[in-house]
Amino acid sequence: VAEESSQFASQTAFSLKSGYRTQTYTYGQIFDCIRQCQGFFAVNGIQSGDRILLLSFNRPEYAIVVLTALCTGVTIVPIDYRTNEETVAKFIAATKPKIIFTGKLFAPLFRNIHIKKIYLEDLVGAIANFPLALLTQNQKKDQLAAIMFTSGTTGEPKGTMISVGNLLASIENTKKVISFPAGFRSLSILPLSHVLELVVGMLMAYSYGCHIHYLERINSITIIKALRRYHINGMAVVPQMLRLMAANLERTIIADGKLSSWQRGQELAGYLPKPLRRLLFVRIHKQLGGELTFFACGSAPLELKLGKLWDRLGIDLLEGYGA
């Protein structure tokens, strides 16, 4: 964290579009917040080996808490914000977190939980008066970094124990396959409780000096607007998102009477290098902001036909994992 903060100090690390305002933090500012948050942890009795629970939409303050925890040896328990109250209570009973970081919108989920709660919207104000302490890097590879709960689609959700070594190995091995230039613009739309988003969408992106964009609301309209407004280069997705985006594109193509041209282009693209594929489908790329080059896709099997469609548009697709 210290290395990235020094190398990319003046570059934007995180942005959040909230209403008519866009909240931004540089890498230097994030480093200061992590050092202050470390002091906040200490005052609240949060020590190496303790657990903290996070449940919220993705936002810069969520990332600040995660990075602080990983630096100080504190275990994060990120919960999908779509989880119901009963299941949240079970996760809390199983993990026994010292403190809960959440959003104000989710306060009703914790009305019967008697553990200190901090609203992420108020975090920066809450840590503002803490000194910029020397960052403590207090973790070992075999130390528990996170407890990630599965979706429970095949039974009761289970907490997967992920070590610091697991996270480092995932990042290092992914870097062997793909790299991002500093300033690469990514859009964070999967929950940070999803291990693919945590590893690729946040930790790996942060290590490369990427600019990570968060949205207050996530739906097909806000995603397309963000792709165009911020000229997004890449994002982590699930197959269903790729399926919906492809269906929307094809509906537009049919409405414009270009279906036969689209089909011929798809056949031809398989014989062309990536730059020519993007040129062939330049109108499609304009609809996606013009600079989208990369998807990391996980959580469910990716259909070969769907993967080929995006590959023939000239977009790299890395198949990941995680739920």
C-alpha positions in Angstrom: 0.0 0.0 0.0 2.8 2.4 0.9 4.6 1.7 -2.4 1.5 2.4 -4.6 0.7 5.5 -2.5 4.1 6.9 -3.2 4.3 5.9 -6.8 0.9 7.1 -7.8 0.4 9.8 -5.1 -1.3 12.5 -7.3 -3.3 10.1 -9.4 -7.0 9.4 -8.6 -7.5 6.0 -6.9 -11.3 6.0 -6.3 -14.3 8.0 -7.5 -18.0 7.8 -6.4 -20.8 9.4 -8.4 -23.4 10.4 -5.8 -26.3 12.5 -7.0 -24.8 15.6 -8.7 -21.5 15.3 -7.0 -18.5 13.1 -7.7 -16.3 12.3 -4.7 -12.7 11.5 -5.5 -9.6 10.4 -3.6 -6.0 10.3 -4.9 -3.6 7.5 -3.9 -1.9 10.0 -1.5 -5.2 10.8 0.2 -6.1 7.1 0.5 -2.7 6.4 2.2 -3.4 9.2 4.7 -6.9 7.8 5.4 -5.5 4.3 5.9 -3.0 5.7 8.5 -5.8 7.6 10.3 -8.1 4.6 10.1 -5.3 2.5 11.7 -5.5 4.9 14.7 -9.3 4.6 14.7 -9.0 0.8 14.9 -6.6 1.0 17.8 -8.9 3.4 19.8 -11.8 1.0 19.2 -9.8 -2.0 20.4 -9.5 -3.6 17.0 -6.2 -5.6 16.9 -4.5 -8.1 14.7 -6.6 -11.3 14.6 -9.9 -9.5 15.3 -12.7 -9.6 12.8 -14.8 -6.7 11.3 -17.9 -7.0 9.3 -18.7 -4.9 6.2 -22.1 -4.7 4.5 -22.6 -1.8 2.0 -22.6 -0.8 -1.6 -19.1 -0.4 -3.0 -17.6 3.0 -2.1 -14.2 4.5 -1.4 -14.6 4.3 2.4 -15.3 0.5 2.0 -11.9 0.2 0.3 -10.2 2.3 2.9 -11.5 -0.1 5.7 -10.4 -3.2 3.7 -6.9 -1.9 3.0 -6.5 -0.8 6.6 -7.6 -4.3 7.8 -5.3 -6.1 5.4 -2.3 -3.9 6.5 -2.9 -4.4 10.2 -3.7 -8.1 10.3 -7.5 -7.6 10.9 -9.8 -10.2 9.3 -12.6 -8.8 7.1 -16.0 -10.4 6.8 -17.6 -8.8 3.7 -21.3 -9.6 3.4 -23.4 -9.2 0.2 -25.7 -6.2 0.7 -28.6 -8.2 -0.7 -28.5 -10.6 2.3 -31.6 -10.7 4.5 -31.7 -9.8 8.2 -31.9 -13.4 9.5 -28.9 -14.5 7.5 -26.9 -11.5 8.5 -27.6 -12.4 12.1 -26.3 -16.0 11.5 -23.1 -14.6 9.9 -22.5 -12.3 12.8 -23.0 -15.2 15.3 -20.6 -17.4 13.3 -17.8 -14.8 12.9 -18.2 -12.6 16.1 -17.0 -9.3 14.6 -15.7 -6.6 16.9 -17.3 -3.8 14.9 -19.7 -3.4 11.9 -19.0 -1.0 9.0 -22.2 -0.5 6.9 -24.2 2.1 5.0 -27.1 4.1 6.5 -29.5 2.4 4.1 -28.8 -0.9 5.7 -29.2 0.1 9.4 -32.5 -1.9 9.7 -30.6 -5.1 9.1 -28.7 -4.5 12.4 -31.6 -3.3 14.6 -31.3 -6.3 16.9 -27.5 -6.5 16.8 -25.7 -5.0 19.8 -22.3 -4.4 18.2 -20.8 -1.0 17.5 -21.7 0.2 14.0 -19.9 2.8 11.9 -21.6 4.2 8.8 -19.2 4.3 5.9 -20.7 7.7 4.8 -19.3 9.2 8.1 -16.0 7.3 8.1 -13.7 10.1 6.7 -15.1 12.6 9.2 -14.8 10.0 12.1 -11.0 9.5 11.4 -10.2 13.1 10.4 -8.7 14.0 13.8 -6.5 10.9 14.1 -2.7 11.5 13.5 -1.0 10.3 10.4 0.7 7.4 12.2 3.4 5.2 10.7 1.6 2.5 8.8 1.9 -0.9 10.6 2.3 -3.8 8.1 1.4 -6.6 10.5 0.4 -9.6 8.5 1.9 -13.1 7.7 1.0 -15.2 4.7 -0.8 -17.9 6.8 -2.8 -15.2 8.6 -6.6 -15.1 8.0 -7.4 -12.2 5.8 -11.0 -12.7 5.0 -14.1 -14.9 5.6 -16.1 -14.8 2.4 -19.6 -16.3 2.5 -20.9 -18.3 -0.5 -24.2 -17.4 -2.1 -25.9 -20.5 -0.6 -27.5 -21.5 -3.9 -26.7 -25.2 -3.1 -27.5 -25.0 0.6 -26.6 -23.0 3.6 -24.0 -20.3 2.9 -20.6 -21.3 4.1 -17.8 -19.0 5.2 -14.6 -19.6 3.1 -11.4 -18.9 5.0 -9.0 -16.9 2.8 -5.4 -16.2 4.0 -3.1 -13.3 3.2 -1.1 -15.9 1.1 -4.2 -16.8 -0.8 -4.9 -13.2 -1.8 -1.2 -12.6 -2.7 -1.0 -15.7 -4.8 -4.3 -14.8 -6.6 -2.9 -11.3 -7.4 0.5 -12.5 -8.5 -0.8 -15.3 -10.7 -3.4 -13.0 -12.3 -0.6 -10.5 -13.1 1.1 -13.2 -15.1 -1.9 -13.2 -17.4 -2.8 -9.6 -17.7 -1.6 -6.2 -16.6 -3.2 -2.7 -16.5 -1.4 0.6 -17.3 -1.4 3.2 -14.5 -4.5 5.3 -14.9 -6.5 2.4 -16.3 -10.2 3.3 -15.7 -12.2 0.4 -14.1 -15.9 0.3 -13.1 -16.7 -1.6 -9.9 -20.2 -3.1 -10.3 -19.9 -6.5 -8.5 -20.2 -6.4 -4.7 -16.8 -6.2 -2.8 -18.2 -9.3 -0.9 -17.5 -11.1 -4.2 -13.9 -12.5 -4.2 -13.4 -11.7 -7.9 -14.3 -8.0 -7.3 -12.1 -7.9 -4.2 -9.0 -9.5 -5.9 -9.2 -8.2 -9.5 -11.5 -5.2 -9.2 -9.9 -3.7 -6.1 -6.6 -5.2 -4.9 -5.0 -5.9 -8.2 -6.3 -2.7 -9.8 -5.0 -0.7 -6.8 -1.6 -2.3 -7.1 -1.4 -1.0 -10.7 -2.4 2.5 -10.0 -5.9 2.2 -11.7 -8.7 4.7 -11.3 -11.6 2.7 -9.8 -15.1 4.2 -10.3 -18.0 3.4 -8.0 -21.7 4.1 -8.6 -24.3 5.0 -6.1 -26.9 2.9 -8.0 -26.2 0.0 -10.2 -28.5 -1.0 -13.1 -28.2 -1.4 -16.8 -28.8 2.4 -17.4 -26.3 3.6 -14.8 -23.7 1.1 -16.1 -24.0 2.2 -19.7 -23.9 5.9 -18.7 -20.8 5.3 -16.7 -19.1 3.4 -19.5 -19.7 6.4 -21.8 -19.1 9.3 -19.3 -15.8 7.9 -17.8 -14.6 6.0 -20.9 -14.2 2.9 -18.8 -11.4 0.4 -19.9 -12.5 -2.7 -17.9 -14.5 -4.2 -15.2 -15.2 -7.5 -13.4 -18.6 -9.1 -14.3 -20.6 -12.2 -14.1 -21.9 -14.1 -17.2 -25.4 -12.8 -16.7 -24.2 -9.2 -17.1 -22.4 -10.1 -20.4 -25.5 -11.9 -21.6 -27.7 -8.8 -20.8 -25.3 -6.4 -22.4 -25.1 -8.6 -25.5 -28.9 -8.8 -25.7 -29.2 -5.0 -25.5 -26.6 -4.5 -28.3 -28.4 -7.0 -30.5 -31.8 -5.4 -29.9 -30.3 -2.0 -31.0 -28.8 -3.7 -34.1 -32.1 -5.3 -35.1 -33.9 -2.0 -34.5 -31.4 -0.2 -36.8 -31.9 -2.9 -39.5 -28.2 -4.0 -39.3 -28.6 -7.6 -38.2 -27.1 -9.1 -41.4 -24.1 -6.8 -41.2 -23.7 -7.7 -37.5 -23.7 -11.5 -38.4 -21.3 -11.1 -41.3 -19.0 -9.0 -39.1 -19.0 -11.7 -36.4 -18.0 -14.3 -38.9 -15.2 -12.1 -40.3 -13.9 -11.0 -36.9 -12.6 -14.4 -36.1 -9.9 -14.0 -38.8 -8.8 -10.5 -37.7 -6.4 -9.3 -35.1 -7.8 -7.4 -32.1 -7.3 -3.8 -33.4 -9.1 -4.6 -36.7 -11.9 -6.2 -34.8 -12.4 -3.0 -32.8 -12.3 -1.0 -36.0 -14.9 -3.3 -37.7 -17.3 -2.8 -34.8 -16.4 0.9 -34.1 -20.1 1.9 -33.8 -20.7 -0.8 -31.1 -17.6 0.4 -29.2 -18.9 4.0 -29.2 -22.1 2.8 -27.5 -19.8 1.3 -24.8 -17.7 4.4 -24.3 -15.1 3.7 -27.0 -12.4 2.4 -24.7 -13.7 -0.8 -23.1 -11.0 -3.4 -23.6 -11.2 -5.9 -20.8 -13.7 -8.0 -18.8 -12.9 -10.3 -15.8 -15.8 -12.8 -15.7 -16.5 -15.2 -12.8 -19.1 -16.7 -10.4 -20.7 -19.0 -13.0 -19.6 -20.9 -16.2 -19.1 -18.7 -19.2 -20.9 -20.0 -22.3 -18.4 -20.5 -25.2 -20.8 -18.7 -27.6 -21.1 -15.7 -25.3 -17.3 -15.5 -24.8 -16.7 -15.6 -28.5 -19.1 -12.8 -29.2 -17.2 -10.4 -26.9 -13.8 -11.7 -28.1 -14.8 -11.0 -31.7 -15.7 -7.4 -30.7 -12.0 -7.1 -29.7 -12.5 -7.1 -26.0 -10.1 -9.3 -23.8 -12.0 -11.7 -21.5 -10.3 -13.2 -18.5 -12.3 -16.0 -17.0 -12.0 -15.9 -13.2 -13.7 -17.5 -10.2 -15.6 -16.6 -7.1 -19.1 -16.2 -5.7 
